[in-house]
Amino acid sequence: MLVHLHQYKHESVDFDDNRTTGESQTEDSVDKDTSEYFAQRDLDAEEWETVEYENDPIQRRSITVGEVTAVSVPQEPAESDDPDLPGLTIQLRLAGGDTKYVGQTEIVEVQDEQPQ
């Protein structure tokens, strides 16, 4: 299956001489190395973008994962889930037996890569 997700995190704020508190830090806080963030190289993650959630700026990025064999959504939030952000920790089982957890995530779409 091909799984498209949205992942969320709090907006990073860096303090320096050129910025003010509350100004978007999106360009400076982009995590382009998905292997560092997810401990794997097969997730296709785009750059973070600033979106509004409950009148506060947060960051969101789209993630597309191929060769998924199962998607599990917990009934209860994981201890690491932040109630101030949308989404939950989603479990993905991949071809080859790997299991990956993606925190603060909402499912956008799941589709069969090879429909019959």
C-alpha positions in Angstrom: 0.0 0.0 0.0 0.9 3.6 -0.4 0.3 5.7 2.7 0.1 9.5 2.7 0.4 11.2 6.2 0.5 14.6 7.7 2.9 14.9 10.7 2.8 17.9 13.1 5.2 19.5 15.5 5.4 22.8 17.4 7.0 25.6 15.5 10.7 26.0 16.4 11.7 29.4 17.6 15.3 30.5 17.4 16.4 33.7 19.0 19.0 35.8 17.1 19.5 39.4 16.1 17.4 39.2 12.9 14.2 37.6 14.2 11.5 38.3 16.7 9.5 35.9 18.9 6.5 34.5 17.0 8.0 35.1 13.6 8.0 31.9 11.5 11.1 29.8 11.7 10.0 27.3 9.1 12.9 27.8 6.6 15.5 27.6 9.4 14.0 24.5 11.1 13.4 22.3 8.1 14.6 18.8 8.8 15.7 17.5 5.4 17.4 14.3 6.6 14.5 11.9 7.1 16.9 9.1 8.1 18.0 11.1 11.1 14.4 11.9 12.1 12.8 8.5 11.4 15.8 6.2 11.6 15.2 5.0 8.1 15.7 6.2 4.6 12.5 5.0 2.8 10.1 7.7 4.0 9.5 10.5 1.5 9.1 13.6 3.7 8.7 17.1 2.4 9.7 20.3 4.1 7.8 21.6 7.1 5.2 24.3 6.5 3.6 26.6 9.1 -0.2 26.1 9.5 -2.6 27.4 12.1 -4.1 25.0 14.7 -6.4 26.3 17.5 -5.2 29.9 16.7 -1.5 29.0 17.1 1.2 28.4 14.5 2.4 24.8 14.3 4.4 23.0 11.6 3.1 20.3 9.3 4.8 18.1 6.7 3.5 15.5 4.2 5.0 12.0 4.3 4.5 9.4 1.7 5.5 5.8 2.5 5.4 2.9 0.0 5.4 -0.8 0.5 3.3 -0.6 3.6 1.6 -3.9 4.5 -0.5 -2.7 7.5 -1.4 0.6 9.3 -2.4 0.6 13.0 -4.0 3.5 14.8 -4.0 3.2 18.6 -7.2 3.5 20.6 -5.3 5.4 23.3 -2.6 8.1 22.7 1.0 7.0 23.2 2.8 8.6 26.2 4.9 10.6 23.8 1.9 12.1 22.0 1.4 15.8 22.6 -2.3 16.7 23.3 -1.7 20.2 22.1 -1.0 19.0 18.5 -3.2 17.1 16.1 -2.6 13.4 15.4 -1.4 10.3 17.2 1.5 7.9 16.9 0.8 5.7 13.9 2.3 2.2 13.4 3.4 1.2 9.9 4.4 -2.3 9.0 6.5 -2.4 5.9 7.3 -5.1 3.4 10.3 -7.1 4.8 8.9 -7.1 8.3 10.1 -3.6 9.5 7.8 -1.7 11.9 8.0 2.1 12.1 6.2 4.5 14.4 5.5 8.0 13.2 4.4 10.4 16.0 1.9 13.3 15.9 0.5 12.0 12.6 -2.9 12.0 10.8 -3.7 9.6 7.9 -4.6 11.5 4.7 -4.9 8.6 2.3 -4.1 4.9 2.0 -4.2 3.2 -1.4 -3.3 -0.1 -3.0 -0.2 0.4 -5.2 -1.3 -2.6 -7.4 -5.1 -2.8 -7.5 -6.4 -5.8 -9.4 
